[in-house]
Amino acid sequence: MSAPESHADPVPAPTWLLRTLGQAEVLVNGAAVVWTARSAAELLWYLHAHPDGRYRHDLLRDLWDLEDTPAALNRFRVTLHRLRHALGRADAVTESGGRYALHPDLLAASDTATLHDALRGARQAGPRVSARNCCAAPWPARTASTCRT
């Protein structure tokens, strides 16, 4: 006998905002996350600083100076659960090939990602026209979009 079909609308993914410049803060659906454990916040910021992910033994050593023992594994699992719960998605932290990393959408929701995107865009835009060259240009060539300093 097959399971009945579900016609309920899927739960929308939460919207995230990670503020790292200035006062560090995490917003989920516009509300600040209240951390139930400092270790969950530590894991979030550690993984944010390592966007390519880290192995569990590295996390344990770097965050809590622990060896990869059964007790440390339990602490990690509990912390991981708390972080995923605080962020509202079971896949907020992914594991692939033994490496744990933040979900790409979560990394993209960071103000540092926005900053890096803007810097990349500025580099791709090419060199800016200097004020000296702009002001020396004839009137039709001199517009607000070309006169940047």
C-alpha positions in Angstrom: 0.0 0.0 0.0 1.4 3.3 -1.0 1.6 6.4 1.2 -1.1 9.0 0.6 0.0 12.0 -1.5 0.6 15.3 0.3 -1.0 18.3 -1.2 0.3 20.7 1.4 2.4 23.6 0.2 6.1 23.1 0.9 7.5 25.2 3.7 9.4 28.2 2.2 13.1 28.3 2.9 14.1 30.9 5.5 15.8 34.1 4.4 19.1 34.7 6.0 21.3 37.7 6.6 24.7 37.3 8.1 26.2 40.6 9.3 29.9 40.2 9.9 31.1 43.8 9.3 30.8 45.6 12.6 28.5 43.9 15.1 28.2 40.3 14.2 24.6 39.3 13.8 22.5 36.6 12.2 18.9 37.3 11.0 16.5 34.6 10.0 13.4 35.9 8.3 14.2 39.3 9.6 14.5 38.3 13.3 17.8 38.2 15.1 18.9 34.6 16.1 19.0 34.1 19.9 21.7 31.5 20.4 20.8 28.7 22.8 24.5 27.7 22.9 27.6 29.8 22.2 29.1 26.8 20.5 26.5 26.9 17.7 27.4 30.6 17.0 31.1 29.7 17.1 30.6 26.9 14.6 28.7 29.3 12.3 31.4 31.9 12.2 34.1 29.3 11.9 32.4 27.8 8.9 31.8 31.2 7.5 35.5 31.9 7.7 36.1 28.6 5.8 33.7 28.6 2.9 35.3 25.5 1.3 34.4 23.6 4.5 36.5 21.8 7.1 36.9 18.3 8.4 35.4 17.4 11.7 38.7 16.7 13.3 39.9 20.2 12.3 36.7 21.8 13.7 37.1 20.0 17.0 40.7 21.0 17.3 40.4 24.6 16.1 37.2 25.5 18.0 37.4 23.6 21.2 40.9 22.1 21.3 39.4 18.6 21.4 40.6 15.3 19.9 38.2 13.3 17.7 36.8 11.1 20.5 33.3 9.7 21.0 32.6 12.5 23.6 33.9 15.2 21.2 31.8 13.6 18.4 28.7 13.9 20.6 29.5 17.6 21.4 29.9 18.2 17.7 26.6 16.5 16.8 24.7 18.5 19.4 26.3 21.8 18.3 25.5 21.0 14.7 21.9 20.3 15.5 21.6 23.5 17.5 23.1 25.5 14.6 20.8 24.0 12.0 17.8 24.5 14.2 18.7 28.2 14.8 19.1 28.7 11.1 15.8 27.0 10.3 17.0 24.4 7.8 18.5 21.0 8.2 20.8 21.6 5.3 22.1 24.9 6.6 25.3 23.0 7.2 26.2 20.4 4.6 28.6 17.5 4.7 30.4 16.2 1.6 33.4 13.9 1.6 33.8 14.4 5.3 33.9 18.2 5.0 31.3 20.4 6.7 30.4 23.7 5.1 27.7 26.3 5.2 25.0 26.0 2.6 25.9 28.2 -0.4 22.7 30.3 0.1 23.8 31.1 3.6 27.3 32.1 2.5 25.7 34.3 -0.2 23.6 36.0 2.5 26.6 37.4 4.2 27.6 41.1 4.0 31.1 40.0 3.2 29.8 38.1 0.1 28.0 41.3 -0.9 31.2 43.2 -0.5 33.2 40.7 -2.5 30.6 40.7 -5.3 30.8 44.6 -5.4 34.6 44.5 -5.6 34.5 41.9 -8.3 32.0 44.0 -10.2 34.2 47.1 -9.8 37.2 45.2 -11.1 35.3 44.0 -14.1 34.0 47.5 -14.9 37.5 48.5 -15.8 39.5 51.6 -15.0 37.6 54.8 -13.9 37.9 58.1 -15.8 40.0 60.5 -13.7 38.5 63.8 -12.7 41.3 65.6 -14.7 40.5 63.7 -17.9 36.7 64.1 -17.4 36.8 67.8 -16.9 39.0 68.3 -20.0 36.6 66.3 -22.1 34.3 68.2 -24.4 30.7 68.8 -23.1 28.9 65.9 -24.8 31.5 63.4 -23.4 31.3 64.8 -20.0 28.4 63.2 -18.1 27.8 62.2 -14.6 28.4 58.6 -15.5 31.8 59.3 -16.9 33.0 61.9 -14.4 33.9 59.8 -11.4 36.8 60.3 -9.2 
